[in-house]
């Protein structure tokens, strides 16, 4: 089995993290993998915001929890949040951003780092607070939040993969 397929098969969504920060060199490799995701016509509509600042991470967590209607940390204690947004001017922006998210999670697994895709980035960055945050970071344009890729060291064992359903693939010969 190829290393890529093994990584795909072993990656699981982690929902409990240690507070330990991941090393910068691993973070950079994960981000680089995101930048090599396939995009419609190679136009590279997504951007990645790498958040390692605890204050901003906690602010994003609070925004996300409010949208979710809960008072928990929707980032499960992960110390790093990679926000993927994509330029709505590109017709493939949602797909482009989704492929970035996939690449981020797969490279995280390859680096021994836990990950999970957290939703509600769309709602976060449609809000005035989210738009102001982007402006404060110098990000201009009409971007939609695709997702948050949370990263960190798993606090416990990764869940086991569910068996693949029998009707997953149909062959036409």
N, C-alpha and C positions, 0 to 999 in steps of 0.2 A: 504494500500500500504506500502511496506517495506521502511525503511529509505533509503536504497541503491537505490531502484527504483526512489524514490522521488528526490534524489540527481542527478541521471542520467537525469531525465526529466527536472530538473531546471537549469542544467549547460549550460551556453552559452559562446561563445567566446566574450571576452571583448576587445574593441579596443580604449579605452580612459581611462587613469589611473591618479589617484592622485599621487603626488610625495612621499607621506607618506610611510615610510618603514614598512613592515609587521613585527610583533613580531617574535623573534627567535623561541619561542616554537611552533608557528603555522607553520613556515617554516620547522622545524624539523619533524613535523607530516606529512607534505606534502611529504617531501623527503622520510620518512620511508615508506609511502604508495607506492612510486615508487619502493622501494627495494623489495616489496612483490609481484610485478607483476609476472605472470606466465612466465616462460622461457622454451625454448626447452630442454627437459631432465633435467630441473632444473639446467642448467649450468651457469645461471646468466651472460650472455654475455654483458649486458649494464653496463655503468658507468654514473654517474650523476655529473656534475660540477655545484656547486651552486655559482652563481655570485651575490654578493651584493655590490661589490666594484664599485662605479660609474665610475671611469676611465676605468676599464675593460669593464663594461657594455656598455659604450659609444663607445669603440673601436669595440666591437662585433656588435653594431648597425651600425656603419660606414661600417664595412666589409660586413654586410648583405645588406645594402642599395646599396653598389657598385655592388654586384652581381645582385641585383634586377634592377639596372639601374635607381635609383631614388635618390633624395636628401632629403628624409624624414626619420623620425625615425621609422623603421619597427617594433620596440618594443612598439610603441604607448605610450611612457612615463612610462612604467612599471619599477619599481625600482629593480626588481629581475628577473634574467634570470637563469633558470635551463637548462643546456645543456645536452641532452641525446645523448650519443655515444654508439656504440655497436661493439664488436669484430667480425671482418669480418671472422674469422676462424670458427665461428659457423654457420651452414647452416640456422639457424632460426634467425639470428641477427636482421634483419629488423623487423620481427614480435615481437621479444623480446623487442626491443626498443620502438616499437609502443605501446605495452601493458604498458610499463613504463610510456609513455606519457599520456595514458588514465588514469592510476591510479593517476598520479600527478594532472591532471585536476579535477578529481572527488573529491579527498581529499581537494583540494583548495576550491572547491564549498562547501564542508561540513564544512570547516573552515571559510566561509564567505569571501573568497579571490577570486578575479577575475583572470581568466587565459585565455590564447590563445596559440594555437600551431602555431609557426612561422617556416616556412620552410627555406631552403637554408643552413642548418647546414652541409649537405653533401658537398656542394661546398666550404663552409668556411673552413672546416677542410681537404679538399683535396688540398687547396692552401698552398704555402710555409709559408705564414704568419700564417695560422691556425695550420700547423704542428709545427712551431716554438713555438706558444703559448702552445700547448700541452707539448712539450719538456720542456718549461720553468716552467710548473706546475709539472714536474716529471712524466708525463703520457707517458708510452711507449707502443707500440703495434700497430697493424693495425686496427684502429678504424674508423668507418664511422659515420658521424654526422647524427642522426635520426631526431632531431628537437630541437627547443628551446621552453620551456614552460615558457612563461612570466607570472609574478605574481604581483599583487598589488591590491589596493582598486579601484574599478570601480569609474570613474568620470561620474556619470549619471546612468540611469536605464539600466538593461540588456535587450538586444533585446528579443522579443517574439519568441518562437519556431515556426518554420514552421509546418503546418499540415503534418502528416506522409502520404506518398503516398499510394494509395490503393493497388498497386502491390508490396509492400515491402516484404510480406511473402506469400509463397505457401505451403499449407499443403498437405502432401501425406499420406493418411490413408489406 
